[in-house]
């Protein structure tokens, strides 16, 4: 039985215009913005709902979350204006778990980053997540590409590989100070009711060649339970960095 790649991964995050010093259509790796804010204009959200009235860009902290930006959701789209800087208490180091990070080379181990998650709300209630991806995150594609909007407090390059019997994580990114766009590609290797789930996740600064991205809304009332959805969010962040 084929399993949704979004389920097997256990982690997160039709138009996108980055109005900074670049356009996402022409420069998908997204150079850092320094002290500049970042505006994300989104249109034509697939599976969008008329019950959504707001979207928040949130960063998960140790004990709470930080709302970096909030926007009104209208006509199946929204405009998020991310701030120029993120509070230090919501930034994280790449280092933390020595066993996990042993396979990675980090140009500056003092660099801190944060990754946003986009959540949809209706009448103040959480409705689900919004992701920029190559396919529906709840579909059955064996390979899925998702974008991550990452803030870095300084320039840093990270590359290498780590993993276990269940998964392999590969990173090859260069982050400039400010906001960056990276791409997480997950490929399902094996998944059925008799064998363990295995997958390979690769995080890069460049969008994979030939990939077309779309905005998707994934409802809280979809096939996954709230607990599993929460696990995905935490695992997505663990793929990038560890709190210390």
C-alpha positions as CSV (number, residue, x, y, z in Angstrom):
1,X,0.0,0.0,0.0
2,X,1.4,3.3,-1.1
3,X,1.8,5.8,1.7
4,X,1.7,9.6,1.3
5,X,5.2,11.0,1.3
6,X,4.0,13.8,3.5
7,X,3.0,11.3,6.1
8,X,6.2,9.2,5.9
9,X,8.4,12.3,6.2
10,X,6.8,13.5,9.5
11,X,7.9,17.0,8.8
12,X,6.9,20.1,7.0
13,X,6.7,23.6,5.6
14,X,0.1,29.5,-7.6
15,X,1.9,32.7,-7.6
16,X,4.9,34.0,-5.7
17,X,6.6,37.3,-6.0
18,X,9.3,38.4,-3.7
19,X,9.5,42.1,-3.7
20,X,13.0,42.6,-2.3
21,X,16.0,42.9,-4.5
22,X,14.9,39.9,-6.5
23,X,12.0,38.0,-7.9
24,X,11.5,34.3,-7.0
25,X,10.6,33.5,-10.6
26,X,14.0,34.6,-11.8
27,X,16.2,33.9,-8.8
28,X,14.9,31.0,-6.8
29,X,17.8,30.7,-4.4
30,X,16.9,34.1,-2.9
31,X,19.9,36.1,-1.8
32,X,19.8,37.3,1.8
33,X,18.3,40.8,2.4
34,X,20.6,42.1,5.1
35,X,18.6,44.4,7.2
36,X,15.7,44.6,4.7
37,X,12.2,43.3,5.3
38,X,10.7,40.7,3.0
39,X,7.3,40.9,1.3
40,X,5.7,37.7,-0.1
41,X,2.7,38.1,-2.4
42,X,0.7,34.9,-2.9
43,X,-2.1,34.2,-5.3
44,X,-4.1,31.2,-6.6
45,X,-3.8,29.0,-3.5
46,X,-4.8,25.5,-4.4
47,X,-7.4,23.9,-2.2
48,X,-8.0,27.3,-0.6
49,X,-11.1,27.8,1.5
50,X,-13.6,30.7,1.8
51,X,-13.5,30.1,5.6
52,X,-9.9,31.3,5.8
53,X,-9.6,35.0,6.7
54,X,-6.0,35.3,7.9
55,X,-2.6,33.8,7.5
56,X,0.3,34.0,10.0
57,X,4.0,33.4,9.6
58,X,5.1,31.7,12.8
59,X,8.4,30.6,14.3
60,X,8.4,27.9,16.9
61,X,10.3,28.7,20.1
62,X,11.3,26.5,23.1
63,X,8.1,27.4,25.0
64,X,6.0,29.4,22.7
65,X,5.7,30.7,19.1
66,X,6.5,34.0,17.6
67,X,4.2,35.6,14.9
68,X,6.6,37.2,12.5
69,X,3.9,38.5,10.2
70,X,0.1,38.4,9.7
71,X,-2.0,39.1,6.6
72,X,-5.6,39.1,5.6
73,X,-6.6,36.2,3.3
74,X,-8.8,37.3,0.4
75,X,-9.5,36.0,-3.1
76,X,-7.4,32.9,-2.5
77,X,-4.3,34.9,-1.7
78,X,-2.5,37.1,0.8
79,X,0.5,39.4,1.2
80,X,2.9,38.7,4.1
81,X,5.5,41.3,5.2
82,X,8.2,39.6,7.1
83,X,10.2,41.9,9.5
84,X,13.8,42.9,8.9
85,X,15.0,41.1,12.0
86,X,13.9,38.2,14.2
87,X,14.2,38.4,18.1
88,X,17.2,36.5,19.3
89,X,15.2,34.2,21.5
90,X,13.6,32.7,18.4
91,X,16.8,32.0,16.6
92,X,18.6,28.7,16.7
93,X,22.1,27.4,16.2
94,X,22.9,24.7,13.6
95,X,24.9,22.9,16.3
96,X,23.4,21.1,19.3
97,X,23.3,17.3,18.7
98,X,26.9,16.2,18.1
99,X,25.9,12.8,16.7
100,X,23.4,14.4,14.2
101,X,25.7,17.2,13.1
102,X,28.9,15.1,12.8
103,X,28.3,14.7,9.1
104,X,27.9,18.4,8.4
105,X,30.4,21.2,7.8
106,X,29.4,24.7,9.1
107,X,31.3,27.7,8.0
108,X,30.3,29.7,11.1
109,X,29.1,27.8,14.1
110,X,27.9,31.0,15.8
111,X,25.3,31.7,13.0
112,X,21.7,31.5,14.1
113,X,18.6,31.0,11.9
114,X,14.9,30.7,12.0
115,X,12.4,29.1,9.6
116,X,8.8,30.2,9.3
117,X,5.7,28.1,9.0
118,X,2.6,29.6,7.3
119,X,-0.7,28.8,9.1
120,X,-4.2,29.6,8.0
121,X,-6.9,30.8,10.4
122,X,-10.7,31.4,10.2
123,X,-12.5,33.4,12.8
124,X,-9.5,33.1,15.1
125,X,-9.4,29.3,14.8
126,X,-6.5,27.3,13.3
127,X,-7.5,25.9,9.9
128,X,-4.3,24.3,8.6
129,X,-1.1,25.1,6.8
130,X,-0.1,26.8,3.6
131,X,3.0,25.5,1.8
132,X,4.9,26.3,-1.4
133,X,5.5,22.9,-3.0
134,X,5.9,20.9,-6.2
135,X,2.7,18.8,-5.4
136,X,0.0,18.5,-2.9
137,X,1.8,17.7,0.4
138,X,-0.9,15.2,1.2
139,X,-0.7,13.5,-2.2
140,X,1.0,10.2,-3.1
141,X,4.0,11.6,-5.0
142,X,7.2,9.6,-4.4
143,X,9.2,12.9,-4.6
144,X,8.1,16.2,-3.1
145,X,9.9,19.6,-3.2
146,X,9.0,22.2,-0.6
147,X,10.3,25.7,0.0
148,X,11.6,27.1,3.3
149,X,11.8,30.7,4.1
150,X,14.9,31.0,6.4
151,X,16.2,34.0,8.3
152,X,19.9,34.1,9.1
153,X,21.6,36.6,11.4
154,X,24.9,36.3,9.4
155,X,26.3,34.6,6.3
156,X,26.8,30.9,6.7
157,X,27.4,27.8,4.5
158,X,26.3,24.3,5.6
159,X,26.9,21.1,3.7
160,X,27.2,17.4,4.4
161,X,25.1,14.3,5.1
162,X,23.7,12.5,8.2
163,X,21.2,9.7,8.7
164,X,20.1,6.4,10.2
165,X,18.3,3.2,9.1
166,X,15.2,5.2,8.3
167,X,16.3,8.4,6.7
168,X,19.2,10.3,5.1
169,X,19.5,14.1,5.4
170,X,21.7,16.0,3.0
171,X,22.3,19.7,3.2
172,X,24.0,22.0,0.7
173,X,23.0,25.6,1.4
174,X,24.5,29.1,1.5
175,X,22.6,31.6,3.6
176,X,23.2,35.3,3.4
177,X,22.3,37.6,6.3
178,X,18.6,38.2,6.2
179,X,15.9,36.2,4.4
180,X,16.7,33.3,2.1
181,X,14.6,30.7,0.2
182,X,15.8,27.1,0.3
183,X,14.3,23.9,-1.1
184,X,13.7,20.6,0.7
185,X,13.4,17.6,-1.6
186,X,12.2,14.4,-0.1
187,X,12.2,11.1,-2.0
188,X,10.4,8.0,-0.6
189,X,12.6,4.9,-0.9
190,X,10.4,2.3,0.7
191,X,7.1,2.3,2.5
192,X,4.5,-0.4,3.0
193,X,2.7,-2.1,5.9
194,X,5.5,-4.8,6.2
195,X,8.6,-2.7,5.9
196,X,10.0,0.4,7.6
197,X,9.6,3.8,6.0
198,X,12.8,5.0,4.4
199,X,13.4,8.4,2.7
200,X,16.1,10.8,1.6
201,X,15.8,14.5,2.3
202,X,18.0,17.1,0.6
203,X,18.1,20.8,1.5
204,X,19.5,23.1,-1.2
205,X,19.8,26.8,-1.9
206,X,18.8,26.2,-5.6
207,X,15.4,24.9,-6.7
208,X,15.8,21.5,-8.3
209,X,15.9,21.8,-12.1
210,X,12.6,21.3,-13.9
211,X,10.5,21.8,-10.7
212,X,7.3,23.8,-10.9
213,X,6.1,25.1,-7.5
214,X,2.5,26.0,-6.4
215,X,0.9,27.2,-3.2
216,X,-1.2,24.6,-1.4
217,X,-3.6,24.8,1.6
218,X,-3.7,21.7,3.7
219,X,-6.7,21.5,6.0
220,X,-6.5,20.7,9.7
221,X,-9.4,18.4,9.0
222,X,-7.6,16.4,6.4
223,X,-6.2,12.9,6.7
224,X,-3.7,13.6,9.4
225,X,-4.4,14.0,13.1
226,X,-3.4,17.3,14.9
227,X,-0.8,15.3,16.8
228,X,0.9,14.1,13.7
229,X,0.7,17.5,12.1
230,X,2.5,18.9,15.1
231,X,5.2,16.2,14.8
232,X,5.7,17.2,11.2
233,X,6.3,20.8,12.1
234,X,8.9,19.9,14.8
235,X,10.7,17.4,12.6
236,X,10.9,19.9,9.8
237,X,12.7,22.3,12.1
238,X,14.9,19.5,13.4
239,X,16.0,18.8,9.9
240,X,17.6,22.3,9.9
241,X,18.9,23.0,13.3
242,X,18.9,22.2,17.0
243,X,18.1,24.4,19.9
244,X,21.0,25.0,22.3
